Amino acid sequence: MGIQPEDDKLHDECGVFGVWAPKRDVARMTYFALRALQHRGQESAGIAVGDGHTVLVRKDLGLVAQVFTDSDLTAMPGKVAIGHCRYGTAGAKGWESAQPHLSTINDVIIALAHNGTLVNFDSLRRELIEMGIPFRSNTDSEVAAKLIGYFTQRGHRLRSGIAHTMHMLEGGYAMVLARENALYAFRDPHGIRPLVLGKLDEGEWVVASETCAFDIVGATYARDVMPGEIIRVSDDGIVSEQGAPAASLHDCIFEHVYFSRPDSVKGGSSFYLMRHRMGRELARETPVDADLVISVPDSGTPAAEGYAAELGIPYGTGLIKNRYVARTFIQPTQELRSLGVRLKLNALPDAVAGKRLVMVDDSIVRGTTSKQIVQMLKNAGATEVHVRSASPMVKWPCFYGIDTANQDQLIAANMTLEEIRDFIGADSLGFLSTEGLLACVPEGGYCTACFTGEYPVEIPRVFYEEKFLPGYEPNNLEPSSPGSQMSLEELLEQD
């Protein structure tokens, strides 16, 4: 279909949710939590419910509201549920790639939902296939589910199966798992992908990719799931153990720039407030004399408000977003496709005509949409359009759950600042510095590989071969873990 603003953004792989609440309608709670997390993935959605005896799953392609009916949810009573909304980056797309993944361990059924990317899943999948273990898809999530089953069958304890699997996995991941009578949640040792723990009533717990999912089900944030931690919730209560040794923290910085909803919270601050700070810092680093500051709605709005406040320039609405254009399988005609970004955004001539504008966006990744919006604003009568990005230049691909696997997609890796400015037709162009960005978020360790090329988890050459432009070489900050270098049998022998 025609270019929409989202086509010029980074996309997170998905959102996950889990709930243990035996006296509640867990399927319906999960449905509404997934609605809150819908921004994290729109390709497919699924819910799995454990009722104390078995696990049932319902999943399909489409948005959450398209996949589930009221009767679907009514037919899924239980005490534990997990949910998933997917934006696929690793493996094939289609129904088989929708999650949660169902798998059997002897007579136990498990369902697994995963956010992230496993950089060594291909070699693990080959090893499992050589051992006669069948696969239905080519996703890294199914590899994780099969590994957990393999190790659990040999250790006779699901938590030990998860822990062994965590020793073999490399990459960024946050996973939730349901069996008929328990909920599990676990996170990669670097904490790259987010996962938070919340509380309902006594003995009732939820986990999610973001705190906005807690708000809609009435849960209270308790804490983050720690890097390398396994949490289990059942009739016996909540227990925690370290599944894999925690490594240096590398929280994904793009959660703060774009992925997380502005009303989600981290470290006592909303992402809205962090983005407002980014706008102020951007104004200090790249000021401009202008009449009006506008945003590319909605993700650029908090930063645009901060930019305007810092320089004392009026903030206004210059672009109108059509909020009812969602992802669709209905393709527009070529005539409609040529309208491009107007399928989602349109300029407001009464607001922008005759004015020098600062257009603030959260990021500029591929540059195609920025070019169209600048031209649209000038066609609406703007005399100048100064473009500002509330994140640094995205020069490096991500391999931990974001859809920029090839560097040639990234405009900043292919052009200088001046060349990008000329390409998008802006009168001036400015990006927030990496140091400025880090000053606007809570203290801690962050993965900034997309800006710096410094990758916290080693990227196997077979995984990134031909994905970098000439002259670029990733800087692996830490080697692969010893467990991921072993065969499955060797890892078991280490016990």
C-alpha positions as CSV (number, residue, x, y, z in Angstrom):
1,M,0.0,0.0,0.0
2,G,1.1,3.6,-0.1
3,I,3.8,4.9,2.1
4,Q,2.7,5.6,5.6
5,P,4.7,7.3,8.5
6,E,5.2,3.8,10.1
7,D,7.1,2.6,6.9
8,D,9.9,5.1,7.8
9,K,10.1,3.9,11.4
10,L,11.8,1.2,13.2
11,H,9.4,-1.6,14.2
12,D,9.7,-3.6,17.4
13,E,9.1,-7.3,17.0
14,C,6.1,-7.7,19.3
15,G,4.4,-7.3,22.6
16,V,3.8,-10.0,25.3
17,F,1.5,-10.3,28.3
18,G,0.9,-12.9,30.9
19,V,-1.5,-13.2,33.9
20,W,-2.0,-15.5,36.8
21,A,-5.5,-14.9,38.3
22,P,-7.5,-18.0,39.0
23,K,-10.7,-16.2,40.0
24,R,-10.7,-13.8,37.0
25,D,-11.6,-13.9,33.3
26,V,-7.9,-14.2,32.2
27,A,-8.6,-14.5,28.5
28,R,-10.6,-11.3,28.4
29,M,-7.9,-9.5,30.5
30,T,-5.3,-10.6,28.1
31,Y,-7.4,-9.4,25.2
32,F,-7.6,-5.9,26.6
33,A,-3.9,-5.9,27.5
34,L,-3.0,-6.8,24.0
35,R,-5.2,-3.9,22.7
36,A,-3.0,-1.7,24.9
37,L,0.1,-3.3,23.4
38,Q,-1.2,-3.2,19.8
39,H,1.4,-0.6,18.7
40,R,4.1,-3.1,19.2
41,G,2.9,-5.5,16.5
42,Q,0.0,-5.6,14.0
43,E,0.8,-8.7,11.9
44,S,-0.9,-11.3,14.1
45,A,-2.3,-11.9,17.6
46,G,-2.8,-14.8,19.9
47,I,-3.9,-15.9,23.4
48,A,-3.2,-19.1,25.2
49,V,-5.1,-20.1,28.4
50,G,-4.4,-22.8,30.9
51,D,-7.4,-24.1,32.8
52,G,-5.6,-26.5,35.3
53,H,-5.9,-29.4,32.9
54,T,-4.8,-28.3,29.5
55,V,-3.8,-25.3,27.4
56,L,-5.9,-23.9,24.6
57,V,-4.7,-21.3,22.1
58,R,-6.5,-19.0,19.6
59,K,-4.3,-17.1,17.2
60,D,-4.6,-15.6,13.7
61,L,-3.3,-13.0,11.3
62,G,-4.6,-9.4,11.9
63,L,-5.1,-6.9,14.6
64,V,-6.2,-8.0,18.1
65,A,-9.8,-6.8,17.5
66,Q,-9.9,-8.7,14.2
67,V,-8.7,-12.0,15.6
68,F,-10.9,-12.4,18.7
69,T,-14.7,-12.3,19.1
70,D,-16.6,-12.2,22.4
71,S,-17.5,-15.8,21.9
72,D,-13.9,-16.8,21.4
73,L,-13.0,-15.3,24.8
74,T,-16.0,-16.8,26.5
75,A,-14.9,-20.2,25.3
76,M,-11.5,-19.9,27.0
77,P,-11.9,-20.0,30.8
78,G,-8.8,-20.6,32.9
79,K,-6.5,-19.5,35.7
80,V,-3.5,-18.5,33.6
81,A,-3.1,-16.8,30.2
82,I,-0.5,-15.4,27.9
83,G,-0.9,-13.2,24.9
84,H,1.2,-11.9,22.0
85,C,0.9,-9.4,19.2
86,R,3.5,-9.8,16.5
87,Y,5.5,-7.7,14.1
88,G,7.7,-10.4,12.4
89,T,11.4,-9.9,11.9
90,A,13.0,-13.3,12.4
91,G,11.7,-16.2,10.3
92,A,8.8,-16.7,7.9
93,K,5.6,-14.8,8.1
94,G,2.1,-16.3,8.1
95,W,-0.2,-18.2,10.4
96,E,2.4,-20.7,11.6
97,S,4.6,-17.8,12.8
98,A,1.8,-16.3,14.8
99,Q,2.2,-16.8,18.6
100,P,1.9,-18.2,21.2
101,H,3.6,-21.3,20.0
102,L,2.2,-24.6,21.4
103,S,4.5,-27.4,22.2
104,T,4.3,-30.7,24.2
105,I,6.7,-32.0,26.8
106,N,5.6,-35.6,27.4
107,D,2.0,-35.2,28.4
108,V,2.3,-31.5,29.3
109,I,1.3,-28.7,26.9
110,I,3.1,-25.4,27.0
111,A,2.5,-22.2,25.1
112,L,5.3,-19.6,24.6
113,A,5.2,-16.0,23.5
114,H,8.4,-14.1,22.7
115,N,9.5,-10.6,22.0
116,G,13.0,-10.2,20.5
117,T,15.4,-12.0,18.2
118,L,17.8,-14.9,18.9
119,V,20.9,-14.4,16.8
120,N,22.0,-18.0,17.0
121,F,18.6,-19.6,16.3
122,D,19.6,-21.0,12.9
123,S,22.4,-23.2,14.3
124,L,20.2,-24.3,17.2
125,R,17.3,-25.1,14.8
126,R,19.7,-27.2,12.7
127,E,20.9,-29.1,15.7
128,L,17.4,-29.9,16.9
129,I,16.3,-31.0,13.4
130,E,19.3,-33.3,13.2
131,M,18.1,-34.9,16.5
132,G,14.7,-35.6,14.8
133,I,12.8,-32.8,16.4
134,P,10.1,-31.4,13.9
135,F,9.3,-27.8,13.3
136,R,6.2,-26.1,11.9
137,S,7.8,-22.7,11.2
138,N,11.1,-21.0,10.7
139,T,10.9,-18.7,13.7
140,D,13.3,-18.3,16.6
141,S,10.4,-18.4,19.0
142,E,9.6,-22.0,18.0
143,V,13.3,-22.9,18.5
144,A,13.1,-21.6,22.1
145,A,9.9,-23.6,22.7
146,K,11.5,-26.8,21.4
147,L,14.7,-26.3,23.4
148,I,12.7,-25.8,26.6
149,G,10.9,-29.1,25.8
150,Y,14.2,-30.9,25.1
151,F,15.8,-29.9,28.3
152,T,12.7,-30.3,30.4
153,Q,12.3,-33.9,29.3
154,R,15.8,-34.7,30.5
155,G,15.6,-32.7,33.7
156,H,11.9,-33.4,34.6
157,R,11.5,-29.8,35.8
158,L,10.2,-27.0,33.6
159,R,12.2,-24.3,35.3
160,S,15.5,-26.2,34.8
161,G,14.5,-26.6,31.1
162,I,14.0,-22.9,30.8
163,A,17.4,-22.2,32.6
164,H,19.3,-24.6,30.3
165,T,17.7,-23.0,27.3
166,M,18.7,-19.5,28.5
167,H,22.3,-20.6,28.7
168,M,22.1,-21.5,25.0
169,L,20.2,-18.5,23.6
170,E,22.0,-15.5,22.3
171,G,20.3,-12.2,21.5
172,G,17.6,-10.1,23.0
173,Y,14.4,-11.7,24.3
174,A,11.6,-11.4,26.8
175,M,9.4,-14.5,27.0
176,V,6.2,-15.6,28.8
177,L,5.2,-19.2,29.0
178,A,2.0,-20.9,30.2
179,R,1.3,-24.5,31.2
180,E,-2.0,-25.7,32.5
181,N,-1.3,-24.6,36.1
182,A,1.5,-22.0,36.0
183,L,2.9,-18.8,34.5
184,Y,6.6,-18.3,33.7
185,A,8.4,-15.1,32.6
186,F,12.1,-14.7,31.8
187,R,14.4,-12.2,30.1
188,D,17.8,-12.2,28.4
189,P,20.9,-11.7,30.6
190,H,21.5,-8.2,29.1
191,G,17.9,-7.0,29.6
192,I,17.8,-5.8,26.0
193,R,14.1,-6.5,25.5
194,P,11.7,-5.1,28.2
195,L,9.6,-7.1,30.6
196,V,7.8,-5.8,33.7
197,L,6.0,-7.4,36.6
198,G,2.8,-6.1,38.1
199,K,0.4,-7.1,40.9
200,L,-3.4,-7.4,40.9
201,D,-4.9,-8.7,44.2
202,E,-3.2,-11.0,46.7
203,G,-1.6,-13.9,44.8
204,E,-2.5,-12.5,41.4
205,W,0.3,-11.3,39.1
206,V,0.8,-10.0,35.6
207,V,3.8,-9.5,33.3
208,A,4.0,-7.4,30.2
209,S,6.3,-5.6,27.7
210,E,5.1,-2.2,29.1
211,T,3.2,-0.8,32.0
212,C,0.4,0.6,29.8
213,A,-0.9,-3.0,29.8
214,F,-1.2,-2.9,33.6
215,D,-3.3,0.2,33.5
216,I,-6.0,-1.3,31.4
217,V,-6.4,-4.5,33.6
218,G,-6.0,-2.6,37.0
219,A,-2.6,-3.9,37.9
220,T,0.1,-2.0,39.8
221,Y,3.7,-2.0,38.7
222,A,5.9,-4.0,41.1
223,R,9.3,-4.1,39.3
224,D,11.1,-5.0,36.2
225,V,11.9,-8.7,35.5
226,M,15.6,-8.7,36.1
227,P,18.1,-9.7,33.3
228,G,18.5,-13.5,33.3
229,E,15.7,-14.0,35.8
230,I,13.0,-16.7,35.7
231,I,9.7,-15.9,37.5
232,R,7.1,-18.6,38.2
233,V,3.6,-18.0,39.4
234,S,1.2,-20.8,40.5
235,D,-1.0,-21.9,43.3
236,D,2.2,-22.1,45.4
237,G,2.7,-18.3,45.0
238,I,5.4,-16.4,43.1
239,V,9.1,-17.6,43.1
240,S,12.2,-16.3,41.4
241,E,15.5,-17.8,40.4
242,Q,18.4,-16.8,38.2
243,G,18.1,-18.8,35.1
244,A,21.3,-17.4,33.5
245,P,24.0,-15.1,35.0
246,A,23.1,-11.5,34.6
247,A,25.5,-9.6,32.2
248,S,26.1,-5.9,31.8
249,L,22.7,-4.1,31.4
250,H,21.9,-3.0,27.8
251,D,18.3,-1.9,27.8
252,C,17.1,-1.0,24.3
253,I,17.3,2.8,24.0
254,F,14.6,2.9,21.2
255,E,12.0,1.9,23.8
256,H,12.5,5.4,25.1
257,V,12.7,7.1,21.8
258,Y,9.7,5.5,20.0
259,F,8.6,1.9,20.9
260,S,7.0,2.3,24.3
261,R,3.7,4.1,24.6
262,P,4.1,7.6,26.1
263,D,1.9,6.7,29.1
264,S,4.1,3.7,30.0
265,V,6.5,4.3,32.9
266,K,10.0,3.4,33.7
267,G,12.2,4.4,36.6
268,G,9.6,6.7,38.0
269,S,9.2,8.7,34.7
270,S,6.8,8.3,31.9
271,F,8.1,7.9,28.4
272,Y,6.2,11.1,27.6
273,L,8.3,13.0,30.1
274,M,11.6,11.5,28.8
275,R,10.6,12.5,25.2
276,H,9.8,16.0,26.3
277,R,13.3,16.2,27.8
278,M,14.7,15.0,24.5
279,G,12.9,17.8,22.7
280,R,14.4,20.4,25.1
281,E,17.9,18.9,24.7
282,L,17.4,18.9,20.9
283,A,16.5,22.6,21.0
284,R,19.7,23.3,23.0
285,E,21.9,21.4,20.6
286,T,20.2,22.4,17.3
287,P,18.3,25.7,17.8
288,V,16.6,27.5,14.9
289,D,14.8,30.8,14.4
290,A,11.2,29.9,13.4
291,D,7.6,30.9,13.7
292,L,6.0,27.6,14.7
293,V,7.1,24.2,16.0
294,I,5.0,21.2,14.7
295,S,5.3,17.5,15.2
296,V,4.9,14.4,13.0
297,P,2.0,12.9,15.0
298,D,1.8,11.2,17.3
299,S,5.2,9.8,18.1
300,G,7.0,13.2,17.6
301,T,4.6,15.2,19.7
302,P,6.3,15.1,23.2
303,A,9.7,16.1,21.7
304,A,8.1,18.8,19.6
305,E,6.4,20.3,22.7
306,G,9.8,20.2,24.6
307,Y,11.6,21.8,21.7
308,A,9.0,24.7,21.5
309,A,9.1,25.2,25.3
310,E,12.9,25.4,25.4
311,L,13.1,28.0,22.7
312,G,9.9,29.9,23.5
313,I,8.5,29.3,20.0
314,P,4.8,28.6,19.7
315,Y,3.8,24.9,19.3
316,G,0.9,24.1,17.0
317,T,-0.8,21.5,14.8
318,G,0.5,21.5,11.3
319,L,-0.2,17.9,10.3
320,I,-3.5,16.0,10.7
321,K,-3.3,12.3,11.3
322,N,-6.1,10.0,10.0
323,R,-6.4,7.7,13.1
324,Y,-8.7,5.3,11.3
325,V,-6.2,4.1,8.7
326,A,-5.0,0.9,10.3
327,R,-3.0,-2.0,8.7
328,T,-5.1,-3.6,6.1
329,F,-4.9,-6.4,3.5
330,I,-6.8,-4.2,1.1
331,Q,-4.3,-2.8,-1.3
332,P,-4.9,0.8,-2.8
333,T,-5.0,1.4,-6.5
334,Q,-1.9,2.8,-8.1
335,E,-3.6,6.2,-8.2
336,L,-4.1,6.1,-4.5
337,R,-0.7,4.6,-3.8
338,S,0.9,7.6,-5.6
339,L,-0.6,9.9,-2.9
340,G,1.8,8.2,-0.5
341,V,1.9,9.6,2.9
342,R,-1.5,11.3,2.5
343,L,-3.1,8.0,3.3
344,K,-2.1,8.7,6.9
345,L,-1.2,12.4,7.2
346,N,-2.3,15.7,5.7
347,A,-1.0,19.2,6.1
348,L,-3.1,22.0,7.6
349,P,-2.6,25.0,5.3
350,D,-4.4,27.5,7.7
351,A,-1.7,26.7,10.3
352,V,1.4,26.5,8.2
353,A,1.0,28.9,5.3
354,G,3.5,31.8,5.3
355,K,5.4,30.4,8.3
356,R,8.9,29.2,9.0
357,L,8.4,25.7,10.5
358,V,10.4,23.4,12.8
359,M,9.1,19.9,12.1
360,V,10.1,17.5,14.9
361,D,10.0,13.8,14.5
362,D,11.1,11.1,17.0
363,S,13.6,9.6,14.4
364,I,14.6,9.5,10.8
365,V,15.4,6.0,9.6
366,R,14.9,5.6,5.9
367,G,14.1,9.2,5.0
368,T,11.3,8.5,2.5
369,T,8.4,9.7,4.6
370,S,10.3,12.8,5.8
371,K,10.9,13.8,2.2
372,Q,7.2,13.5,1.4
373,I,6.1,15.4,4.5
374,V,8.5,18.3,3.9
375,Q,7.2,18.6,0.3
376,M,3.6,18.5,1.6
377,L,4.2,21.3,4.1
378,K,5.8,23.5,1.4
379,N,2.9,22.8,-1.0
380,A,0.7,24.0,1.9
381,G,2.5,27.3,1.9
382,A,5.3,26.9,4.5
383,T,8.1,29.3,3.6
384,E,10.8,27.2,5.4
385,V,10.8,23.7,6.9
386,H,13.5,22.9,9.4
387,V,13.6,19.2,10.3
388,R,14.7,18.0,13.7
389,S,15.1,14.4,14.9
390,A,14.7,13.6,18.7
391,S,17.1,10.7,18.3
392,P,20.6,10.4,16.9
393,M,21.4,9.3,13.4
394,V,20.4,5.6,12.9
395,K,23.5,4.2,11.1
396,W,23.6,0.5,12.2
397,P,21.2,-2.4,11.8
398,C,19.6,-4.0,14.9
399,F,19.7,-7.8,15.4
400,Y,17.8,-7.9,18.7
401,G,14.2,-7.6,17.6
402,I,13.9,-4.5,15.4
403,D,13.4,-4.7,11.6
404,T,16.6,-3.1,10.3
405,A,18.6,-6.1,9.5
406,N,20.2,-4.5,6.4
407,Q,22.3,-1.4,6.7
408,D,21.5,-0.2,3.1
409,Q,18.0,0.6,4.4
410,L,19.3,3.3,6.7
411,I,19.7,6.8,5.1
412,A,22.3,7.9,7.7
413,A,24.6,5.0,6.8
414,N,24.5,6.1,3.1
415,M,24.5,9.9,3.3
416,T,26.1,12.7,5.1
417,L,24.0,15.2,7.1
418,E,24.0,17.7,4.3
419,E,23.1,15.0,1.7
420,I,20.1,13.8,3.9
421,R,19.0,17.5,4.2
422,D,19.1,17.9,0.4
423,F,17.3,14.5,-0.1
424,I,14.4,15.3,2.1
425,G,14.2,19.0,0.9
426,A,14.6,20.6,4.4
427,D,16.0,24.1,4.9
428,S,18.1,22.7,7.8
429,L,18.4,19.4,9.6
430,G,19.5,18.4,13.1
431,F,19.7,15.3,15.2
432,L,20.0,14.8,18.9
433,S,23.4,13.6,20.0
434,T,23.8,10.1,21.7
435,E,25.1,11.9,24.8
436,G,22.1,14.2,24.8
437,L,19.7,11.3,24.5
438,L,21.3,9.4,27.4
439,A,21.0,12.5,29.6
440,C,17.2,12.4,29.1
441,V,16.6,8.8,30.3
442,P,16.9,7.1,33.7
443,E,20.4,6.1,34.7
444,G,21.4,2.6,33.7
445,G,23.0,0.6,30.9
446,Y,21.6,0.9,27.4
447,C,22.0,-0.7,24.0
448,T,22.9,2.1,21.5
449,A,24.1,-0.2,18.8
450,C,21.8,1.4,16.2
451,F,23.7,4.7,16.7
452,T,27.2,3.5,17.5
453,G,27.7,0.0,16.1
454,E,28.6,-1.3,19.5
455,Y,26.7,-4.6,20.0
456,P,26.3,-5.9,23.5
457,V,25.8,-9.5,22.3
458,E,28.1,-10.9,19.7
459,I,26.6,-11.1,16.3
460,P,27.6,-14.4,14.5
461,R,29.1,-13.6,11.1
462,V,26.7,-16.1,9.5
463,F,23.8,-14.0,10.9
464,Y,25.0,-10.6,9.6
465,E,26.9,-11.6,6.5
466,E,26.1,-9.2,3.6
467,K,23.9,-7.0,5.9
468,F,26.6,-4.3,6.4
469,L,27.7,-1.8,3.9
470,P,31.4,-1.8,2.8
471,G,33.6,-0.2,5.4
472,Y,31.3,-1.1,8.4
473,E,32.2,-3.8,10.9
474,P,30.2,-4.4,14.1
475,N,32.0,-4.0,17.4
476,N,31.0,-6.9,19.6
477,L,31.3,-5.7,23.2
478,E,31.2,-9.2,24.8
479,P,31.8,-12.7,23.4
480,S,29.1,-15.3,23.1
481,S,28.3,-17.1,26.4
482,P,30.1,-20.5,26.9
483,G,26.7,-22.3,26.9
484,S,25.8,-21.1,23.5
485,Q,29.0,-22.6,22.1
486,M,28.2,-26.1,23.4
487,S,26.0,-28.7,21.9
488,L,22.8,-29.6,23.6
489,E,24.3,-32.8,25.1
490,E,27.4,-31.0,26.2
491,L,25.4,-28.5,28.1
492,L,23.6,-31.3,30.0
493,E,26.9,-32.9,30.8
494,Q,27.9,-29.7,32.6
495,D,25.4,-30.3,35.4
